């Protein structure tokens, strides 16, 4: 069984980063809001802040990193949800209110 972990996204800052652990490995996550695209983008860097993946759109009901499984990325799945059930994409202020980003960790049981 996998463990589902909430990724702590904020809606009061439009460009920030944090260090966290996914599947036992430290990563630096950069989050930025792209006003032209009207969506949040995620960059996944190693613990030393070297880029691994850049410009991943944070969209609901998608495996955000699945197509990059050959890279040195976490073994699990990143997925965003619309917690209202309306299937709306995240907006500028919706994380923490109507949307959540999860990391599903296959290396840890529930």
Biopython code that builds the backbone (N, CA, C, O; Angstrom):
import numpy as np
from Bio.PDB.StructureBuilder import StructureBuilder

atoms = [
    (1, "UNK", "N", (0.834, -1.185, 0.000)),
    (1, "UNK", "CA", (0.000, 0.000, 0.000)),
    (1, "UNK", "C", (0.884, 1.255, 0.000)),
    (1, "UNK", "O", (1.991, 1.252, 0.538)),
    (2, "UNK", "N", (0.389, 2.284, -0.592)),
    (2, "UNK", "CA", (1.100, 3.557, -0.668)),
    (2, "UNK", "C", (0.588, 4.520, 0.405)),
    (2, "UNK", "O", (-0.502, 4.347, 0.951)),
    (3, "UNK", "N", (1.389, 5.519, 0.686)),
    (3, "UNK", "CA", (1.009, 6.573, 1.618)),
    (3, "UNK", "C", (0.725, 7.841, 0.824)),
    (3, "UNK", "O", (1.488, 8.202, -0.072)),
    (4, "UNK", "N", (-0.369, 8.513, 1.151)),
    (4, "UNK", "CA", (-0.731, 9.765, 0.497)),
    (4, "UNK", "C", (-0.314, 10.914, 1.407)),
    (4, "UNK", "O", (-0.734, 10.994, 2.562)),
    (5, "UNK", "N", (0.522, 11.807, 0.866)),
    (5, "UNK", "CA", (1.024, 12.957, 1.622)),
    (5, "UNK", "C", (0.615, 14.249, 0.934)),
    (5, "UNK", "O", (0.751, 14.378, -0.283)),
    (6, "UNK", "N", (0.117, 15.201, 1.705)),
    (6, "UNK", "CA", (-0.216, 16.499, 1.141)),
    (6, "UNK", "C", (1.057, 17.319, 0.965)),
    (6, "UNK", "O", (1.882, 17.397, 1.875)),
    (7, "UNK", "N", (1.213, 17.929, -0.206)),
    (7, "UNK", "CA", (2.340, 18.816, -0.477)),
    (7, "UNK", "C", (1.891, 20.221, -0.062)),
    (7, "UNK", "O", (0.859, 20.697, -0.537)),
    (8, "UNK", "N", (2.640, 20.886, 0.807)),
    (8, "UNK", "CA", (2.183, 22.163, 1.367)),
    (8, "UNK", "C", (2.300, 23.331, 0.389)),
    (8, "UNK", "O", (3.344, 23.978, 0.308)),
    (9, "UNK", "N", (1.231, 23.594, -0.349)),
    (9, "UNK", "CA", (1.217, 24.729, -1.273)),
    (9, "UNK", "C", (0.515, 25.911, -0.625)),
    (9, "UNK", "O", (-0.421, 25.743, 0.157)),
    (10, "UNK", "N", (0.976, 27.099, -0.960)),
    (10, "UNK", "CA", (0.427, 28.332, -0.404)),
    (10, "UNK", "C", (-0.295, 29.096, -1.506)),
    (10, "UNK", "O", (-0.031, 28.893, -2.691)),
    (11, "UNK", "N", (-1.204, 29.972, -1.109)),
    (11, "UNK", "CA", (-1.864, 30.822, -2.096)),
    (11, "UNK", "C", (-1.599, 32.305, -1.843)),
    (11, "UNK", "O", (-2.169, 33.164, -2.517)),
    (12, "UNK", "N", (-0.736, 32.605, -0.874)),
    (12, "UNK", "CA", (-0.439, 34.006, -0.564)),
    (12, "UNK", "C", (0.894, 34.473, -1.159)),
    (12, "UNK", "O", (1.209, 35.662, -1.108)),
    (13, "UNK", "N", (1.663, 33.563, -1.711)),
    (13, "UNK", "CA", (2.920, 33.900, -2.378)),
    (13, "UNK", "C", (2.868, 33.358, -3.801)),
    (13, "UNK", "O", (2.340, 32.272, -4.039)),
    (14, "UNK", "N", (3.406, 34.099, -4.722)),
    (14, "UNK", "CA", (3.323, 33.670, -6.115)),
    (14, "UNK", "C", (4.625, 33.110, -6.647)),
    (14, "UNK", "O", (4.699, 32.694, -7.804)),
    (15, "UNK", "N", (5.657, 33.096, -5.809)),
    (15, "UNK", "CA", (6.926, 32.491, -6.186)),
    (15, "UNK", "C", (7.643, 32.136, -4.888)),
    (15, "UNK", "O", (8.020, 33.028, -4.129)),
    (16, "UNK", "N", (7.831, 30.866, -4.628)),
    (16, "UNK", "CA", (8.496, 30.445, -3.404)),
    (16, "UNK", "C", (9.059, 29.046, -3.603)),
    (16, "UNK", "O", (8.770, 28.388, -4.602)),
    (17, "UNK", "N", (9.857, 28.600, -2.654)),
    (17, "UNK", "CA", (10.399, 27.242, -2.714)),
    (17, "UNK", "C", (10.500, 26.688, -1.304)),
    (17, "UNK", "O", (10.487, 27.424, -0.317)),
    (18, "UNK", "N", (10.600, 25.374, -1.239)),
    (18, "UNK", "CA", (10.771, 24.697, 0.042)),
    (18, "UNK", "C", (11.490, 23.383, -0.195)),
    (18, "UNK", "O", (11.489, 22.847, -1.303)),
    (19, "UNK", "N", (12.103, 22.874, 0.862)),
    (19, "UNK", "CA", (12.792, 21.588, 0.798)),
    (19, "UNK", "C", (11.932, 20.572, 1.525)),
    (19, "UNK", "O", (11.449, 20.827, 2.628)),
    (20, "UNK", "N", (11.744, 19.422, 0.901)),
    (20, "UNK", "CA", (10.930, 18.376, 1.491)),
    (20, "UNK", "C", (11.487, 17.019, 1.091)),
    (20, "UNK", "O", (12.405, 16.935, 0.276)),
    (21, "UNK", "N", (10.944, 15.982, 1.650)),
    (21, "UNK", "CA", (11.392, 14.625, 1.350)),
    (21, "UNK", "C", (10.273, 13.864, 0.662)),
    (21, "UNK", "O", (9.141, 13.829, 1.145)),
    (22, "UNK", "N", (10.597, 13.257, -0.464)),
    (22, "UNK", "CA", (9.681, 12.373, -1.192)),
    (22, "UNK", "C", (10.350, 11.017, -1.305)),
    (22, "UNK", "O", (11.472, 10.926, -1.803)),
    (23, "UNK", "N", (9.695, 9.977, -0.862)),
    (23, "UNK", "CA", (10.222, 8.611, -0.933)),
    (23, "UNK", "C", (11.628, 8.512, -0.336)),
    (23, "UNK", "O", (12.488, 7.815, -0.875)),
    (24, "UNK", "N", (11.857, 9.214, 0.780)),
    (24, "UNK", "CA", (13.121, 9.127, 1.489)),
    (24, "UNK", "C", (14.259, 9.957, 0.930)),
    (24, "UNK", "O", (15.382, 9.866, 1.426)),
    (25, "UNK", "N", (13.999, 10.769, -0.094)),
    (25, "UNK", "CA", (15.037, 11.590, -0.718)),
    (25, "UNK", "C", (14.625, 13.058, -0.619)),
    (25, "UNK", "O", (13.464, 13.396, -0.844)),
    (26, "UNK", "N", (15.581, 13.929, -0.282)),
    (26, "UNK", "CA", (15.286, 15.359, -0.187)),
    (26, "UNK", "C", (15.261, 16.001, -1.565)),
    (26, "UNK", "O", (16.096, 15.715, -2.424)),
    (27, "UNK", "N", (14.277, 16.880, -1.751)),
    (27, "UNK", "CA", (14.124, 17.648, -2.985)),
    (27, "UNK", "C", (13.819, 19.090, -2.634)),
    (27, "UNK", "O", (13.291, 19.383, -1.561)),
    (28, "UNK", "N", (14.157, 19.991, -3.548)),
    (28, "UNK", "CA", (13.735, 21.381, -3.454)),
    (28, "UNK", "C", (12.617, 21.574, -4.466)),
    (28, "UNK", "O", (12.777, 21.263, -5.646)),
    (29, "UNK", "N", (11.491, 22.084, -4.003)),
    (29, "UNK", "CA", (10.328, 22.311, -4.858)),
    (29, "UNK", "C", (10.149, 23.816, -5.016)),
    (29, "UNK", "O", (10.048, 24.546, -4.030)),
    (30, "UNK", "N", (10.109, 24.269, -6.261)),
    (30, "UNK", "CA", (9.843, 25.676, -6.565)),
    (30, "UNK", "C", (8.415, 25.754, -7.104)),
    (30, "UNK", "O", (8.027, 24.985, -7.984)),
    (31, "UNK", "N", (7.647, 26.686, -6.567)),
    (31, "UNK", "CA", (6.273, 26.912, -7.018)),
    (31, "UNK", "C", (6.180, 28.357, -7.484)),
    (31, "UNK", "O", (6.652, 29.268, -6.805)),
    (32, "UNK", "N", (5.576, 28.558, -8.635)),
    (32, "UNK", "CA", (5.374, 29.927, -9.121)),
    (32, "UNK", "C", (4.035, 29.999, -9.852)),
    (32, "UNK", "O", (3.597, 29.039, -10.486)),
    (33, "UNK", "N", (3.413, 31.143, -9.746)),
    (33, "UNK", "CA", (2.155, 31.359, -10.445)),
    (33, "UNK", "C", (2.440, 32.085, -11.743)),
    (33, "UNK", "O", (3.051, 33.153, -11.744)),
    (34, "UNK", "N", (1.997, 31.503, -12.851)),
    (34, "UNK", "CA", (2.179, 32.083, -14.175)),
    (34, "UNK", "C", (0.894, 32.827, -14.529)),
    (34, "UNK", "O", (-0.119, 32.200, -14.838)),
    (35, "UNK", "N", (0.931, 34.150, -14.487)),
    (35, "UNK", "CA", (-0.284, 34.935, -14.729)),
    (35, "UNK", "C", (-0.772, 34.812, -16.166)),
    (35, "UNK", "O", (-1.978, 34.833, -16.413)),
    (36, "UNK", "N", (0.133, 34.688, -17.101)),
    (36, "UNK", "CA", (-0.285, 34.571, -18.499)),
    (36, "UNK", "C", (-1.026, 33.261, -18.757)),
    (36, "UNK", "O", (-2.010, 33.234, -19.495)),
    (37, "UNK", "N", (-0.547, 32.177, -18.145)),
    (37, "UNK", "CA", (-1.192, 30.870, -18.310)),
    (37, "UNK", "C", (-2.319, 30.659, -17.296)),
    (37, "UNK", "O", (-3.114, 29.729, -17.432)),
    (38, "UNK", "N", (-2.382, 31.531, -16.275)),
    (38, "UNK", "CA", (-3.388, 31.430, -15.222)),
    (38, "UNK", "C", (-3.313, 30.084, -14.507)),
    (38, "UNK", "O", (-4.326, 29.421, -14.283)),
    (39, "UNK", "N", (-2.073, 29.695, -14.151)),
    (39, "UNK", "CA", (-1.902, 28.444, -13.395)),
    (39, "UNK", "C", (-0.569, 28.425, -12.674)),
    (39, "UNK", "O", (0.360, 29.167, -12.994)),
    (40, "UNK", "N", (-0.516, 27.536, -11.679)),
    (40, "UNK", "CA", (0.724, 27.329, -10.949)),
    (40, "UNK", "C", (1.618, 26.359, -11.715)),
    (40, "UNK", "O", (1.151, 25.430, -12.374)),
    (41, "UNK", "N", (2.910, 26.608, -11.605)),
    (41, "UNK", "CA", (3.921, 25.750, -12.224)),
    (41, "UNK", "C", (4.821, 25.243, -11.101)),
    (41, "UNK", "O", (5.046, 25.935, -10.108)),
    (42, "UNK", "N", (5.328, 24.032, -11.275)),
    (42, "UNK", "CA", (6.185, 23.426, -10.274)),
    (42, "UNK", "C", (7.508, 23.032, -10.917)),
    (42, "UNK", "O", (7.538, 22.488, -12.021)),
    (43, "UNK", "N", (8.604, 23.314, -10.213)),
    (43, "UNK", "CA", (9.926, 22.837, -10.596)),
    (43, "UNK", "C", (10.371, 21.871, -9.514)),
    (43, "UNK", "O", (10.157, 22.120, -8.327)),
    (44, "UNK", "N", (10.974, 20.795, -9.907)),
    (44, "UNK", "CA", (11.481, 19.800, -8.969)),
    (44, "UNK", "C", (12.996, 19.760, -9.118)),
    (44, "UNK", "O", (13.520, 19.417, -10.177)),
    (45, "UNK", "N", (13.692, 20.116, -8.039)),
    (45, "UNK", "CA", (15.150, 20.153, -8.031)),
    (45, "UNK", "C", (15.679, 19.177, -6.993)),
    (45, "UNK", "O", (14.949, 18.764, -6.092)),
    (46, "UNK", "N", (16.956, 18.809, -7.121)),
    (46, "UNK", "CA", (17.545, 17.951, -6.099)),
    (46, "UNK", "C", (17.792, 18.767, -4.833)),
    (46, "UNK", "O", (17.500, 19.963, -4.799)),
    (47, "UNK", "N", (18.322, 18.138, -3.805)),
    (47, "UNK", "CA", (18.519, 18.806, -2.512)),
    (47, "UNK", "C", (19.486, 19.979, -2.601)),
    (47, "UNK", "O", (19.418, 20.897, -1.785)),
    (48, "UNK", "N", (20.391, 19.961, -3.589)),
    (48, "UNK", "CA", (21.339, 21.065, -3.793)),
    (48, "UNK", "C", (20.770, 22.138, -4.707)),
    (48, "UNK", "O", (21.476, 23.066, -5.101)),
    (49, "UNK", "N", (19.509, 22.011, -5.036)),
    (49, "UNK", "CA", (18.768, 22.953, -5.890)),
    (49, "UNK", "C", (19.193, 22.914, -7.357)),
    (49, "UNK", "O", (19.057, 23.908, -8.070)),
    (50, "UNK", "N", (19.708, 21.769, -7.809)),
    (50, "UNK", "CA", (20.003, 21.568, -9.225)),
    (50, "UNK", "C", (18.730, 21.095, -9.912)),
    (50, "UNK", "O", (18.077, 20.179, -9.411)),
    (51, "UNK", "N", (18.355, 21.687, -11.043)),
    (51, "UNK", "CA", (17.097, 21.336, -11.705)),
    (51, "UNK", "C", (17.038, 19.880, -12.162)),
    (51, "UNK", "O", (18.001, 19.333, -12.699)),
    (52, "UNK", "N", (15.877, 19.274, -11.932)),
    (52, "UNK", "CA", (15.565, 17.948, -12.466)),
    (52, "UNK", "C", (14.436, 18.091, -13.481)),
    (52, "UNK", "O", (14.555, 17.637, -14.619)),
    (53, "UNK", "N", (13.339, 18.727, -13.062)),
    (53, "UNK", "CA", (12.198, 19.015, -13.935)),
    (53, "UNK", "C", (11.785, 20.463, -13.727)),
    (53, "UNK", "O", (11.753, 20.939, -12.593)),
    (54, "UNK", "N", (11.471, 21.165, -14.803)),
    (54, "UNK", "CA", (11.055, 22.566, -14.696)),
    (54, "UNK", "C", (9.780, 22.804, -15.481)),
    (54, "UNK", "O", (9.563, 22.214, -16.539)),
    (55, "UNK", "N", (8.941, 23.677, -14.946)),
    (55, "UNK", "CA", (7.750, 24.111, -15.654)),
    (55, "UNK", "C", (6.637, 23.093, -15.733)),
    (55, "UNK", "O", (5.949, 23.011, -16.751)),
    (56, "UNK", "N", (6.442, 22.314, -14.682)),
    (56, "UNK", "CA", (5.362, 21.319, -14.666)),
    (56, "UNK", "C", (4.066, 22.031, -14.294)),
    (56, "UNK", "O", (3.964, 22.554, -13.185)),
    (57, "UNK", "N", (3.073, 22.069, -15.181)),
    (57, "UNK", "CA", (1.806, 22.703, -14.817)),
    (57, "UNK", "C", (1.085, 21.873, -13.751)),
    (57, "UNK", "O", (0.971, 20.654, -13.875)),
    (58, "UNK", "N", (0.602, 22.543, -12.706)),
    (58, "UNK", "CA", (-0.119, 21.856, -11.635)),
    (58, "UNK", "C", (-1.594, 21.833, -12.018)),
    (58, "UNK", "O", (-2.334, 22.785, -11.767)),
    (59, "UNK", "N", (-2.003, 20.729, -12.628)),
    (59, "UNK", "CA", (-3.367, 20.545, -13.118)),
    (59, "UNK", "C", (-4.010, 19.366, -12.403)),
    (59, "UNK", "O", (-3.323, 18.426, -12.005)),
    (60, "UNK", "N", (-5.312, 19.416, -12.241)),
    (60, "UNK", "CA", (-6.001, 18.349, -11.518)),
    (60, "UNK", "C", (-6.092, 17.073, -12.353)),
    (60, "UNK", "O", (-6.038, 17.094, -13.583)),
    (61, "UNK", "N", (-6.230, 15.972, -11.636)),
    (61, "UNK", "CA", (-6.482, 14.643, -12.194)),
    (61, "UNK", "C", (-5.455, 14.202, -13.239)),
    (61, "UNK", "O", (-5.803, 13.576, -14.240)),
    (62, "UNK", "N", (-4.199, 14.534, -12.994)),
    (62, "UNK", "CA", (-3.115, 14.112, -13.877)),
    (62, "UNK", "C", (-1.946, 13.642, -13.026)),
    (62, "UNK", "O", (-1.719, 14.155, -11.930)),
    (63, "UNK", "N", (-1.213, 12.671, -13.531)),
    (63, "UNK", "CA", (0.052, 12.293, -12.910)),
    (63, "UNK", "C", (1.063, 13.320, -13.410)),
    (63, "UNK", "O", (1.515, 13.241, -14.553)),
    (64, "UNK", "N", (1.413, 14.266, -12.575)),
    (64, "UNK", "CA", (2.194, 15.415, -13.013)),
    (64, "UNK", "C", (3.598, 15.067, -13.488)),
    (64, "UNK", "O", (4.159, 15.784, -14.316)),
    (65, "UNK", "N", (4.174, 13.986, -12.983)),
    (65, "UNK", "CA", (5.548, 13.643, -13.355)),
    (65, "UNK", "C", (5.674, 12.272, -14.007)),
    (65, "UNK", "O", (6.791, 11.833, -14.281)),
    (66, "UNK", "N", (4.579, 11.591, -14.262)),
    (66, "UNK", "CA", (4.605, 10.224, -14.776)),
    (66, "UNK", "C", (5.367, 10.032, -16.065)),
    (66, "UNK", "O", (6.016, 9.004, -16.258)),
    (67, "UNK", "N", (5.297, 10.998, -16.940)),
    (67, "UNK", "CA", (5.973, 10.854, -18.232)),
    (67, "UNK", "C", (7.487, 11.018, -18.134)),
    (67, "UNK", "O", (8.204, 10.806, -19.112)),
    (68, "UNK", "N", (7.969, 11.397, -16.949)),
    (68, "UNK", "CA", (9.398, 11.620, -16.755)),
    (68, "UNK", "C", (10.030, 10.538, -15.884)),
    (68, "UNK", "O", (11.053, 10.794, -15.249)),
    (69, "UNK", "N", (9.470, 9.368, -15.836)),
    (69, "UNK", "CA", (9.901, 8.322, -14.914)),
    (69, "UNK", "C", (11.339, 7.852, -15.141)),
    (69, "UNK", "O", (11.904, 7.197, -14.264)),
    (70, "UNK", "N", (11.943, 8.162, -16.276)),
    (70, "UNK", "CA", (13.325, 7.755, -16.518)),
    (70, "UNK", "C", (14.329, 8.719, -15.873)),
    (70, "UNK", "O", (15.524, 8.429, -15.833)),
    (71, "UNK", "N", (13.852, 9.859, -15.370)),
    (71, "UNK", "CA", (14.727, 10.826, -14.713)),
    (71, "UNK", "C", (14.852, 10.491, -13.230)),
    (71, "UNK", "O", (14.151, 9.611, -12.732)),
    (72, "UNK", "N", (15.723, 11.172, -12.539)),
    (72, "UNK", "CA", (15.938, 10.949, -11.098)),
    (72, "UNK", "C", (14.892, 11.712, -10.291)),
    (72, "UNK", "O", (15.207, 12.658, -9.570)),
    (73, "UNK", "N", (13.659, 11.282, -10.428)),
    (73, "UNK", "CA", (12.550, 11.922, -9.730)),
    (73, "UNK", "C", (11.994, 10.961, -8.687)),
    (73, "UNK", "O", (12.313, 9.772, -8.711)),
    (74, "UNK", "N", (11.173, 11.456, -7.779)),
    (74, "UNK", "CA", (10.569, 10.557, -6.798)),
    (74, "UNK", "C", (9.793, 9.432, -7.465)),
    (74, "UNK", "O", (9.232, 9.597, -8.549)),
    (75, "UNK", "N", (9.774, 8.284, -6.794)),
    (75, "UNK", "CA", (9.133, 7.091, -7.348)),
    (75, "UNK", "C", (7.611, 7.194, -7.379)),
    (75, "UNK", "O", (6.954, 6.424, -8.079)),
    (76, "UNK", "N", (7.048, 8.132, -6.631)),
    (76, "UNK", "CA", (5.600, 8.214, -6.498)),
    (76, "UNK", "C", (4.931, 9.084, -7.535)),
    (76, "UNK", "O", (5.510, 9.422, -8.567)),
    (77, "UNK", "N", (3.695, 9.437, -7.234)),
    (77, "UNK", "CA", (2.838, 10.184, -8.137)),
    (77, "UNK", "C", (2.434, 11.506, -7.504)),
    (77, "UNK", "O", (2.013, 11.543, -6.348)),
    (78, "UNK", "N", (2.562, 12.588, -8.259)),
    (78, "UNK", "CA", (2.049, 13.889, -7.842)),
    (78, "UNK", "C", (0.711, 14.092, -8.533)),
    (78, "UNK", "O", (0.609, 13.945, -9.751)),
    (79, "UNK", "N", (-0.315, 14.429, -7.760)),
    (79, "UNK", "CA", (-1.633, 14.664, -8.333)),
    (79, "UNK", "C", (-2.318, 15.794, -7.572)),
    (79, "UNK", "O", (-2.291, 15.831, -6.341)),
    (80, "UNK", "N", (-2.931, 16.714, -8.313)),
    (80, "UNK", "CA", (-3.696, 17.805, -7.715)),
    (80, "UNK", "C", (-5.179, 17.451, -7.800)),
    (80, "UNK", "O", (-5.623, 16.796, -8.743)),
    (81, "UNK", "N", (-5.931, 17.894, -6.801)),
    (81, "UNK", "CA", (-7.367, 17.606, -6.777)),
    (81, "UNK", "C", (-8.164, 18.889, -6.592)),
    (81, "UNK", "O", (-7.688, 19.860, -6.003)),
    (82, "UNK", "N", (-9.375, 18.870, -7.103)),
    (82, "UNK", "CA", (-10.352, 19.911, -6.815)),
    (82, "UNK", "C", (-11.208, 19.371, -5.685)),
    (82, "UNK", "O", (-12.031, 18.481, -5.899)),
    (83, "UNK", "N", (-11.025, 19.895, -4.498)),
    (83, "UNK", "CA", (-11.693, 19.376, -3.315)),
    (83, "UNK", "C", (-13.188, 19.694, -3.279)),
    (83, "UNK", "O", (-13.913, 19.167, -2.435)),
    (84, "UNK", "N", (-13.652, 20.555, -4.193)),
    (84, "UNK", "CA", (-15.078, 20.872, -4.249)),
    (84, "UNK", "C", (-15.850, 19.850, -5.072)),
    (84, "UNK", "O", (-17.077, 19.792, -5.004)),
    (85, "UNK", "N", (-15.128, 19.042, -5.852)),
    (85, "UNK", "CA", (-15.780, 18.068, -6.718)),
    (85, "UNK", "C", (-16.255, 18.646, -8.042)),
    (85, "UNK", "O", (-16.886, 17.938, -8.826)),
    (86, "UNK", "N", (-15.966, 19.916, -8.308)),
    (86, "UNK", "CA", (-16.421, 20.563, -9.542)),
    (86, "UNK", "C", (-15.467, 20.378, -10.713)),
    (86, "UNK", "O", (-15.782, 20.772, -11.836)),
    (87, "UNK", "N", (-14.302, 19.782, -10.462)),
    (87, "UNK", "CA", (-13.289, 19.529, -11.483)),
    (87, "UNK", "C", (-12.784, 20.800, -12.151)),
    (87, "UNK", "O", (-12.504, 20.809, -13.350)),
    (88, "UNK", "N", (-12.667, 21.882, -11.366)),
    (88, "UNK", "CA", (-12.075, 23.128, -11.853)),
    (88, "UNK", "C", (-10.566, 23.075, -11.659)),
    (88, "UNK", "O", (-10.075, 22.485, -10.696)),
    (89, "UNK", "N", (-9.840, 23.692, -12.575)),
    (89, "UNK", "CA", (-8.391, 23.777, -12.442)),
    (89, "UNK", "C", (-8.041, 24.789, -11.348)),
    (89, "UNK", "O", (-8.812, 25.714, -11.094)),
    (90, "UNK", "N", (-6.882, 24.620, -10.698)),
    (90, "UNK", "CA", (-6.471, 25.565, -9.662)),
    (90, "UNK", "C", (-6.352, 26.986, -10.205)),
    (90, "UNK", "O", (-5.956, 27.199, -11.351)),
    (91, "UNK", "N", (-6.697, 27.936, -9.369)),
    (91, "UNK", "CA", (-6.594, 29.344, -9.729)),
    (91, "UNK", "C", (-5.589, 30.019, -8.807)),
    (91, "UNK", "O", (-4.960, 29.362, -7.977)),
    (92, "UNK", "N", (-5.442, 31.315, -8.952)),
    (92, "UNK", "CA", (-4.423, 32.062, -8.238)),
    (92, "UNK", "C", (-4.511, 31.897, -6.717)),
    (92, "UNK", "O", (-3.478, 31.849, -6.050)),
    (93, "UNK", "N", (-5.698, 31.811, -6.168)),
    (93, "UNK", "CA", (-5.840, 31.760, -4.717)),
    (93, "UNK", "C", (-6.482, 30.468, -4.206)),
    (93, "UNK", "O", (-6.907, 30.425, -3.052)),
    (94, "UNK", "N", (-6.566, 29.428, -5.015)),
    (94, "UNK", "CA", (-7.376, 28.264, -4.629)),
    (94, "UNK", "C", (-6.659, 27.189, -3.815)),
    (94, "UNK", "O", (-7.324, 26.374, -3.175)),
    (95, "UNK", "N", (-5.313, 27.158, -3.816)),
    (95, "UNK", "CA", (-4.641, 26.139, -3.017)),
    (95, "UNK", "C", (-4.833, 26.438, -1.538)),
    (95, "UNK", "O", (-4.709, 27.580, -1.095)),
    (96, "UNK", "N", (-5.134, 25.404, -0.796)),
    (96, "UNK", "CA", (-5.437, 25.566, 0.616)),
    (96, "UNK", "C", (-6.894, 25.850, 0.882)),
    (96, "UNK", "O", (-7.346, 25.778, 2.025)),
    (97, "UNK", "N", (-7.639, 26.173, -0.167)),
    (97, "UNK", "CA", (-9.080, 26.415, -0.043)),
    (97, "UNK", "C", (-9.868, 25.363, -0.817)),
    (97, "UNK", "O", (-10.648, 24.610, -0.234)),
    (98, "UNK", "N", (-9.664, 25.315, -2.127)),
    (98, "UNK", "CA", (-10.423, 24.407, -2.989)),
    (98, "UNK", "C", (-9.578, 23.338, -3.669)),
    (98, "UNK", "O", (-10.117, 22.375, -4.214)),
    (99, "UNK", "N", (-8.267, 23.499, -3.640)),
    (99, "UNK", "CA", (-7.375, 22.561, -4.320)),
    (99, "UNK", "C", (-6.261, 22.098, -3.395)),
    (99, "UNK", "O", (-5.823, 22.823, -2.501)),
    (100, "UNK", "N", (-5.812, 20.859, -3.637)),
    (100, "UNK", "CA", (-4.738, 20.268, -2.847)),
    (100, "UNK", "C", (-3.805, 19.516, -3.789)),
    (100, "UNK", "O", (-4.256, 18.896, -4.752)),
    (101, "UNK", "N", (-2.510, 19.569, -3.511)),
    (101, "UNK", "CA", (-1.526, 18.772, -4.242)),
    (101, "UNK", "C", (-1.074, 17.652, -3.321)),
    (101, "UNK", "O", (-0.721, 17.892, -2.166)),
    (102, "UNK", "N", (-1.086, 16.418, -3.837)),
    (102, "UNK", "CA", (-0.684, 15.249, -3.060)),
    (102, "UNK", "C", (0.500, 14.570, -3.726)),
    (102, "UNK", "O", (0.688, 14.633, -4.941)),
    (103, "UNK", "N", (1.293, 13.914, -2.880)),
    (103, "UNK", "CA", (2.337, 13.005, -3.354)),
    (103, "UNK", "C", (1.966, 11.626, -2.827)),
    (103, "UNK", "O", (1.848, 11.433, -1.616)),
    (104, "UNK", "N", (1.782, 10.674, -3.720)),
    (104, "UNK", "CA", (1.452, 9.306, -3.357)),
    (104, "UNK", "C", (2.737, 8.511, -3.364)),
    (104, "UNK", "O", (3.318, 8.254, -4.418)),
    (105, "UNK", "N", (3.180, 8.122, -2.174)),
    (105, "UNK", "CA", (4.477, 7.504, -1.968)),
    (105, "UNK", "C", (4.337, 5.975, -1.968)),
    (105, "UNK", "O", (3.793, 5.411, -1.019)),
    (106, "UNK", "N", (4.819, 5.300, -3.016)),
    (106, "UNK", "CA", (4.688, 3.840, -3.083)),
    (106, "UNK", "C", (5.684, 3.106, -2.187)),
    (106, "UNK", "O", (5.579, 1.893, -2.008)),
    (107, "UNK", "N", (6.655, 3.839, -1.621)),
    (107, "UNK", "CA", (7.693, 3.182, -0.810)),
    (107, "UNK", "C", (7.304, 3.064, 0.649)),
    (107, "UNK", "O", (8.011, 2.414, 1.419)),
    (108, "UNK", "N", (6.192, 3.678, 1.051)),
    (108, "UNK", "CA", (5.768, 3.635, 2.445)),
    (108, "UNK", "C", (4.334, 3.130, 2.514)),
    (108, "UNK", "O", (3.461, 3.639, 1.811)),
    (109, "UNK", "N", (4.091, 2.152, 3.341)),
    (109, "UNK", "CA", (2.753, 1.606, 3.510)),
    (109, "UNK", "C", (1.899, 2.479, 4.394)),
    (109, "UNK", "O", (2.405, 3.285, 5.175)),
    (110, "UNK", "N", (0.586, 2.308, 4.263)),
    (110, "UNK", "CA", (-0.339, 3.087, 5.080)),
    (110, "UNK", "C", (-0.589, 2.427, 6.399)),
    (110, "UNK", "O", (-1.347, 2.949, 7.216)),
]
sb = StructureBuilder()
sb.init_structure("model")
sb.init_model(0)
sb.init_chain("A")
sb.init_seg("    ")
for serial, (resi, resn, name, xyz) in enumerate(atoms, 1):
    if name == "N":
        sb.init_residue(resn, " ", resi, " ")
    sb.init_atom(name, np.array(xyz, "f"), 0.0, 1.0, " ", f" {name:<3s}", serial, name[0])
structure = sb.get_structure()
